[in-house]
């Protein structure tokens, strides 16, 4: 049972454009929603995270939008750059899970120069 | 000054062999993990150790055995390797406070079973 559904599987954006990746979750007990960025040959690295008490969090060009009632959250990358080309994973966790993150299936983002 | 380091980076071996992957973290974290990433990039947790004690053991064949000699090290031993074990294995660690979702990953070990 996939608890966090991520789309699209792949995304191609022109330099300067907006990249949008969407995730939906099922478990209403989730209370922490991080996004991880993975470059080829590297491990995933925490990019930005949000808790459900806020609807948006922004860090530089990266913004998470969170819709608690719809059980959805999304990552927006403004002014996308070729250096943003990577695989992005959404994830979710809850306090009672003994430190267990549930990851989405990943989105391979390609930003064309 | 690598935070989470794992060795080897690449591991190519024959079916049926036994191999080990080592992991060390110098972040002072108390929880360490092994994740498996398949060819479709899907990340799945395998094991989690907290202060050398096993706290998560997902449905993983018992050919996989983690060992944590101290809270800075978590090794993974795999017996009787099979073709389906080919994947990238990531070690990770997390701090004792600040959110259960903050994982620090190593660079991965690409295992190829021939």
Interface residues (C-beta under 8 A of the other chain):
Chain A: X32 X33 X34 X36 X38 X41 X42 X43 X44 X45 X46 X49 X87 X89 X91 X92 X93 X94 X95 X97 X98 X99 X100 X101 X103 X105 X106 X108
Chain B: X4 X31 X33 X40 X41 X42 X43 X44 X45 X48 X50 X55 X56 X90 X92 X94 X99 X100 X101 X102 X103 X104 X105 X106 X107 X108
